[in-house]
């Protein structure tokens, strides 16, 4: 999966056939395991060599006071950074007193396999120590998707060419990378070791969060195997000593429980992890593996995507969906960070990416994870209300980036002014409520989220002398155009937010009354939505990304060398903000999510215009461009963009996968296939499809959950088959025509040919890599012979 010869393509497994330390940090992110509560990076069992260690608990952060030489009113006063908590993954090995370290001796073989059907990471190593003793090591690792506190390891060692003294050190280690005690984030409160059990309890130095990690072990080895346990403030260790002959195996099974709290006492948190260990011990390693398999069998039965004709893309979409589900499965009213729990990138913060891309995928594949993520937003409403009041606005102003609900972005133009995060949250609320008919969520959280976000838009906007409603001084998704007036994406998403809030208030009149919502207020929301301004350049025949955008000077793309991208690293924002240059899909994203607001001709013209300006300096862009390229009939360009998005982490063009996976890009592989080549759109209560495939793909099959139904769509070059696997009959749409789907029989419909359009042009040097090689130019025809001379 990594674009490297050591990583062959397998439709169901991420495979590493040999160890290459040059991509070690990247592989740690790709082999990361998580369940939304606990995350373990894919580090080697012995801990070294490593890129980043990485054990994370969702919501555990350290707070720091922000130091600004010229503090500005309304800017955040504190920062939040994800904490690398106590590492329970470690199992160190000594062979005849020599540490098992792959940088020494001779590595005879090294293989790792992450099976997406079992959720287990397997490692097989054969190593000869510097003194000449060879051992074979096998290990298995999982983070339980059914028991949220539990990570587990099975570890086996066997001598190959002679008797060996074997020592295993199973550890809980905190503050491993802190240079001094004063730099340590975790402050020890309790340490214990008894029998084969270990426990450490710490408190974060400034944020005051209490973290407990405990481990229990099961051993299977020859007679004479000895065990000793010890513990200190930052290290608890179980040491196992044994003599093994060839053919004898020493097996260690390690169960690790994790818990944290901002309010519970030290004994309560310690008891919490002890209780989790009790359940895991009763389940046992084999039971945990079986539970994991059952969980994933159920997931893939209702969410798998099959791609015919591109094995790499096949693996990419399954890997992406696996990681997206891992990031949210057991988050349980915590955020879904943009890196999941795979690394410390972006300080572990949650952005708008989660609602707009990650929750979009989960809504149709694993909807039980969506409501808890949105309930986390609902729990942080008090902070959003305070922030809006501080900015002089009504309603709630949700943060651009955060862990605990407080704003963590200090740069006003591209962070604090990006109010569209409110509408992105509202979009997820509307999408989830419509797709699931979850009326309880609608009443308990959805209504309040919609009401308070709508109030912000109404107080932020103003009406001009012609009656148009404007949203000025905002930043849309494109961070190369900041603090603009009437960003079309923001306005259209706010329009949806205002209408949805009014509808929800009418559905839940009793609760709306308790929130102070009146008929006059809902009427004002509807009126603002009806008259929202959408800038349009009639001379060019395109919508403006924001008011006046098409009048700006076009960026000097010809004079920008390839090594100057991404532009934000090499050019000042002062220059970027004044020019027509687009970091990531903005108006194009608006056409994807609010497609009903544009005509087909407008979409085609807008897409072509903004393609020539978009440099894709963000991994959020390519999959949205893929969706619109497919919709306007540019299927091969869509295929190129889809591959670029799918390979964001494996190809690692920006060399930042080491800090964690790009969760939105992983979600984008599913979006590009299902919304792009499947043409799926969800507007109101209607689910529509307009499938078409690029030339290289011979088939696409996907399953979606919608309104308590399970629908399977299978697309070939000339036809699409729709099958209802579960639930009552459902009306769907195929290329603009309605049809009714029942469980009695599938419906097969023809796929029309797209209207041919010239391929859109990108800025010089920013054209995506062609997934399907261009056909060679036809040879020049031979010159015709000279006509005979009449005289001859």
Steps between C-alpha positions, in 0.01 A plus 500: 500500500790736566641603164810292564611155380478356853120550502321276249132552421246263654124565478443434873836549672760769548826309458862582575737233369821646635602775739622830358581752772477785249119464505473381860311803634262493203435128552428562869210722397371257239519203737334695784213334685221688673141483614422869547583490871847344490760531225828308462744597228652213304835512677714190529427290808842567654451877463817572300587598237201729468378818342242601762388284789135594524233377740198731514175528691229705331452826688820485705696818438737740666405865525742788457448872532541668163771766502429782255711818495192697392196309627183570305150511639312180426809290431540177700703529816604136526624221273422130512736222392434128489696301759705188435370298794653199675623252240371150560613353165856429606636145514879503501704186426852400601669197345794373705525847662501679163207733433287418198564812291463486123781751455748240624573139411340370184137533400415186302134575443238753607133503404199690630139452391197703603196292406203730447256212557640397838629836626819332623855611421734199464880515497749222419873558548807280472813656648855392578663673795853647475625187683342272240181370667193499273143537631160516339252750643128520426266756645136600459347828610149641512309793643159366585201636312267336754675572831594867470765511775697200377807454286650150486820329386603140452877449473694180424873435483672181387873425456594361159857373516573414860405546862459862611437692820195715430389804699176683425430839655137602473471866596273792575711806429409867546685818399738301280605799291509768771857639527465576874247447777401867470409443134284197576134552415383210719549531876502168684230438760505123550702198391440136578627154402367179642527148359461550124302825530633855450340842543603866465287805576604848390362851482572746219707785639285796390164375373458280809363193321552168677621203291524137611650209305510144633622171355444132572703213353460133419811283444558169327856366507719210610546410863745724681362817342527775764299819542578820689300824516616848604362854480613859532332835429548481120586134438327176595660182369435128493823306435473143370810279489523160330736255328374378166619227268419498128134405461404647838290819503456760771163674459391815679147640477461856623171681563525876552213714634485878464282760667494870580282762663494871569289459813533152651736430788821301477346187658199525269710518183723216624191290569370582153799345323506206742139428414572521127786254548271261684261487204787465250663224706169313505477541120862398443718561197315252280167651604618852416616383156163333441308811610713715270427273205125499564496880523683540170299226326187702579663821381618363166168324436328838494776736387749331268594663170620278216709654223569302184797597288729673752644289783674794665179700516319191630735478797493878549124526541485208745798632696344847509166373625673282760693800635193726498301245699794445736511873568139522612371154597531545877566875526173525694434873518856604432635681196628330187842668451616562144788257555282260695714346773784413263744781578548846653450698180297823530551462877229234504227755419157451349415724202200540270643212295343254742140608451520566127703200383546236771144510636367511144653158434397358837143621450449242223735226618518504882231746616513395865827697532353825365259597776765472776737724303228760458401466865858602581439821306178540697688457830738780396214742424566709815851581376365584153233726650762682708721548197217646293410740780861612527497574128180700536284241326190303590482123504804275501838543328662157490880491501711461189729254679468348844530203731285607794255735325697820555648674197860399433571708186688824551504637143184696433483499115526127433370369831275716710323656199413158356148501639399239244587239764156582647327408174718191457382373838143581401551311172601190696195538726265532203663216309499261796143578607369451146704186431407323825165646614658528847226710657644465849825663390298764316333600827787451743784663305420572137244774563722697736801475269295626205336781695819645644693474172212668314495783751865568427436536126208732555700727730812485283322600180339821379241605240595751232278764338380248240397245761790256448642330809881512525761323713807722498850460645515121502745238378376204298673164451762661273761635741670701222198736499437625853254746657285538190140602436234252394707186461264283294578181693437669835181668377350185351585290805362773729186506287451128560571554871238776533230298323579183693482687832159638412377153398637340818334768715165428335547122548584548867286800591499427874878484527546796266278708725723411796799627298321830442436438131201696377305495173652838421851359542443200273338730243810722513721196444299395197503850360878528541544162330277604212696820435858382561736659249682277251762702308495432126712642217267530202781587259692185581187293559631361833423535868758691696663315787433818696391851410754656267721191478504481120616860485825424681825453313566137408797347680818475294491124456749502214754677718453267799756217503390147605700517823298805613198279578324490737480876466429565867850378582673721244283808440346756736127499565501869411573397141268201500196684636512755218514257209287246321660181632311226683657276762222242507154436362264773618238588241547148362422359846188719512386345171551152645307561821239747374480381143130584471594872513681480163392402150699235311638767268606716793678204659696430184604865453584549869701180512709591197565854628613397848706206376735752340551669840511209746844383611387228748731605783267309734413129513133603533477604137562216255205280595254791474641587159463133408130505588424807289721387213298179485172691516585727209615203293880525534537144619871451435586821684278383787692172505831687518379709792356201681833319481682808627269520802521124565881513498533804729647295783661213307678734256554760773582791263526756783699268727256551787338155528757432775287729722185298439258408224290756311157376602305725263703375202438141612128577514538670163584171328153371589342834407682509167381152407144510636411867444728532196470188285186382682351848468330473839337816637283545806273807485210527742357152542598386151793277407605533137762331282660587167770232456769503232840335491832607350647275236741304720240401761288208385273490801405672827283354774412672826245470779343789690271525799211742461184543707526153651559341161806333357546576129762345274597670174703316238627703207645378171588694186149494350264414786438538871322249722324607821414244764318548833666265749298601805205720591174611339468626143674823414476759224836580342611705200724392213635775271199719578232230471318359807447129559378283785726236651361200690653185642319293239741567216790724402455785256742528207523827306719624215786742561490786249812623328634828639492811288856538367685804635856616450721399792527780755836671527688535829765759593841423346672225696187410702338254263426172679699194403322306226364176645438362153785577261403720210480310171797563277461747220409322175794482258514752223363352176765438236538769244311437179727421200560777251266482204667367185644751259288496187803554281660187633 
